[in-house]
Amino acid sequence: RRAMPPTVLVTGATGYIALEIIRQLTDVTDFRLRGTVRSLANTKRNQPLLDLAPGIELVEADLVSPDGWAQAVEGVDFVLHTASPFFLASKKEGQQALVKPAVEGTLNVLRACAAPSSTVQRVVLTSSVAAVAYGKNMPKDHVYTEADWTDPEHVDAYTCSKTLAEKAAWDFVGANDGHPFTLTTINPALVLGAPLGAPGTSLNFIKMLLNGEVPLVPPIRFGVVDVRSVAHAHIAALTSEQAPGQRYILSAREMLLREIAACLAAEFAPLGYSLPSRPLPYFVAYVLSFFKVDAEAMVKGWDRPLRLDGSRCERELGVQYFDVHEAAVGSGHWLIQNGHVKRTTKYQAPEPK
């Protein structure tokens, strides 16, 4: 008799990265799929997922509550924990609104995976370069690797939440030597590319640039990576012999925000979109930083060099990087076609490749 194929649980299954993971997993026939959603009743949110993977089993579980996770991991072999709170809160509510749910949410999942009845063998956690490359004054030529950690004391609430959530996961695994599963973390930079459902918060930059909400460009750098590479890394980490106990930075290359705006301008200016090219003065950002948590993050990253070594995942997980200009442009077209960015009279969708 043929053995049952292993079951993979994807948490936060309607999320941006999760949907791309599930799309790629449906091409790999030797897995059974289960996904967690916040509410089974939210058919609008869940429909893209059901269209993508009609055979997926959905379970209700919310990060901020321990309820539902024991049921979610029951009989599961592999967990891809992509669910995470990602939104920009006001400065005052930032810590509470982001840090606690991120840390507690991660621990709720891991506790369920470590229960005596658990069958989970591997957990792959979606972290971020936010947990790697911030909060420290490193030399300008420093290249960040998986050995680096962000200092959570000197960063904004979002960056702090990602760092403490990942640290909590490694601490949990370190403190529970007898647990049956291994841990791997995937640490992507800014993730771009056309979504399969609701757009990820990482596409807000593209949306704001195209909507003319960023009249002047601050000199901030990002590592950038295509969502397809990020999904591939998660799936490869399920079976790679080298992955257990490792972190993997995913960054195809670094780009200044000005460069991202210029790449969008080349595609969208002829279609009637006005993209910024003039620099934002520092003093304006500095004043804003007292009121807005995202401006505070911007000031902390002002003209800061950022060099990320994203090669380990190529060597060990066989990840391929895609052209990030194409990912940015593809994100832009998707946002326009799906009503997140105003459609101009000149707008024409590109010919399908």
N, C-alpha and C positions, 0 to 999 in steps of 0.2 A: 504493500500500500504506500502511496506517495505521501511523504511528510507534508504537513501543513506549511505553506509559505510563512516566513516571519511577518509579524505585524509591526508596522511603524506608526507611532503616534506623532502627529504634528500639532503642537499647541498653537493657539491663535491662528487657526487654519484659514481665516479669511484675510489675513494680513498680506501686505505687499510681497515680502520675501517668501512667506509660507505658500502663497498661491503658485509662485514660480517653482518652488520645491515640489509641490504636488503635481504640477504639470509635467515636470521631469520624471517624477516617480511613476506616473501613469504610463510612461514609455518603458519603464523597467517592470516587467510583468511579474517578477518573483517576490513581490511584497503585497501584503494586505494593508489597506490604509484606514486609519482612524484619525479624526481631527477633533480638537476642542473648539467650541464657539461660546461666546458669552451668553447667547440666547438662541435656543432652537426656534423660537417664535419669530425671530427677525429674518423673515424670508428674503427681503430685499438685499440685505447684507450677505446672506448665505447662498443666494442663487448662483453667483458666478462660480462658487466652489462646487456646487452640485452639478452645474453644467460641465465643468472641467473634469470631475471625477465622479460619475454617477454612482459608482460602487462604494464610495467612501462612507464609513460609519461615523456619524456625528454624535458627540457627547457634550453636554453642557458643563462648563467649568469656568470660573472666573479667577483670575490671578490673585485678587485681593482676599479670596476666601479659601480656606482649606477644603471646603465641601466639593465633592465631585471628582477630586483628583485620584482617589483610590480606585474609583470606578473607571476613570479615564485610562489608567495604566494597567488595568487588569488584563492579564494574558498578553501583554505587549513585550516585544523583544527590544525594540529601539525607540528612543524618544528624541525627536527634534524639537527642542524647546525654543520656539521663535517668539512667543508671546511676550510683550513688554509694554509698559505704559510709555507712550512717546507723545508728549504735548508740551508746549511752552506755557508755564504758569507764571503768574506775577512773582516778583522777587520775594514777597512776603510768604506766599503759600508754596513756593517752589520746593523747599526741602520736604515738607510733609506730603505734598501732592505727588511728588515723583519718587523720592528716595525710598520711603517705606514700602509702597506697592512693588517697586522693582525688586527690593531685597526679599521681602516676604513672599512675593509671587514666585521667585526662583526657589526659595526654600520649601514652599508648599508642594511644588512639583517634585523636588528632590526627596523630600520626606516620603512621599507616596512611592517613589521609585525604590527607596531603601527599606520599605516595609518587609517583614518576614515572608509574606506571601508573594512578593514581587518576582516577576520573571524578566525584568528589564536587565539587559546586558550592557547597553551603551546609551549614554546621554550626550547629545551634541547640542550645545547651548549657543544661541545667537547673542554674541556680545557686540563689541564695537571698538574701533580704534580710539573712541572716546575713553576707553579704559587703558589705553597704551601710552598716548603721546602728549599728555597735557598736564599743566599745573607745576611744571618744573622748569627752571632756567638751565637748559642744556646748551652746550656749545653750538654755534650756528651750523656747524657741519655734521652734527650728530645725526646718525641714521637710526631711526627707531626700529627695533625688532621685537619679537615675541617676549624677549627677556625684560622689556621695559614695562613699567606700570605708571599710570597717572597718579598724581598726588591729589586725593579727593578733598584735601583742605583748601586748595587754591583754585577751584574751578566752579563753574555755574552748576545749578541743580541737576540739569540733564546729564552732564558729564559725570558728576558725582554719583548719580543714580546708577549709571552703567558700570562704573568702576566698582562700587560697593556691591552691586548684584553679582558681578563676576567673582570678586574676592570671596563673597559669601559662599558661592558654589564650590570654589576650590577648597575653602576652609572646611566646608561640610564633608567633602570627599576625603580630605586629609584626616579629619577627626573620626571618620567611620571606616576604619581599615577593613572591617568585616563585610562591608556592603558589596553586593554582587555586581555593581555596574562600574564602567569606566566613564570618565568625563573628557570631552574635547570642547574647546570653544572656538567659534568662528568670529573674527574681529574685523568686519568690513569697514571701509571708509565710507564716504558719501555714496549712497547707492542710487544709480540712475537707470533708466530704461522703461519702456512702456509697460504699465501694470496690466494684470489680468482681471483686476477687480477694482476696489477702492485704491486711490493713489496713496503711496507711502508718504509720511511726513517729510521724507528727504526730498520729495519733488516740489516742496513749497518754494525753494529757491528759484526753480525754473518758472513756476507759476507767477511768483512776484516779479521776476524780471520781465516776463512777457506781458503781464498786466500793467506794466509801468509803475509799479509800487516802489521800485528802487531807482530813484532819479540819479543818484550818485553812487559810485561803486567803492566800497571799502577794500583796502589791500589785504584781503584774507585768503589763505590757501586751504585747499582741501585735497586729501587723497580722494580719488574718484574710482568707482568700479561699477561694472554692469551687473544688474540683478541676476542675470543668467549665470555668471561666474560664481556669485554668492550662493545660489541654490545648488550648483554643481558641487561646491566645496562641502556643503552640509551632507549631501548624499554620499560623496566619496568617503567622508569621515565615518560613515556607518560601517564600512567594510575594510578600510585601510588598516594594515597591521601597525603602521607607525603613528596613527592618530591618537590612540588613548593616552591621556595625560598631557596633551599638547594644546597650545594656542596657535591660531593661524590668522595672520594679518592678510586682508584682501584689499589691495590697492593697485590698480593698473598703472596709475601715474598721479602726480600732484598737479593741480591747476589753480591759478589765481581766479577769484570770482570774475575779474575783468576778462580773463581768457574764456570762461564759460559764457559770459555775456557776448563776447565777440563771435564765438562759434554759433550762438543762437542768432546773432544779427546777420551773419552770412546767409542763413537759411530763411529767417523770418522777416528781415527788413524789407525785402522785395514783395513780401505778402502783406505789407501794411502795418507791421509791428515796429514800435520805436523802442530800441534797447539802449541802456545807459552805457556811456563810455568815459564820462568825466569822473575823477576821483572824489570821494567823500572826504572833507577835511576832518582831521582827528578831533578837533575841539567839539564838533557837532556830535560825533559818536560818544565822546566823553560825557557830554551833558546828558545825552539820551540814556547812558548806562545807569544813571541814578534812578531811572523810572522803569526801564524795560529789561527783563532778564536776558532777552536775546541780544540787546545792545551791549549788555555787560559781557556776554560771551565774545562778542565781536571785538570789544576793546582789548580783552585778554589775548585774542589771537592776532592783534594788529601788526601787520607786516612781519609776522613771525615765520621764520623758515620752518618748513615741515618736510622731512624726508622719511618716507616709510619704505621698509623692505618687505615687499609682498611676494617674495620668491619662494618661500618655504612651501606654500600651498601648491605652487607649480611643480616643485620637485616631488613632494610627498603625496599630494592628492591628485596630481595630474590636471589641475585647474588650468583652463585657457582664459586669457584676458581678451576682451573685445575692445574695439575702438570706442573710447569714451565720448568722442565728439558725436559719433552716431547714437550713442545712448542718450546724450543730452538732447539731440535733435528729435529722436524718437519719442522721448518723454514730452517734448513740446507739442508735437503733432497730436499725441494721445490726449493731452490736457485740453487742447483746442477742440478736438473732435468730440470730447465727452463733456463739454460745457464748463470746464474749470477755468478756462481762459476765454475771453471774449473773441468771437470769430469776426475778423474784418471782412469787408466786402471783397477784398483782393485774395482772401485765403483760398488756397486750393490744396486738397490732400495730395500727398505724393503718390506716384504710381506704385502699386504693390510690387515688391521685388520678387 
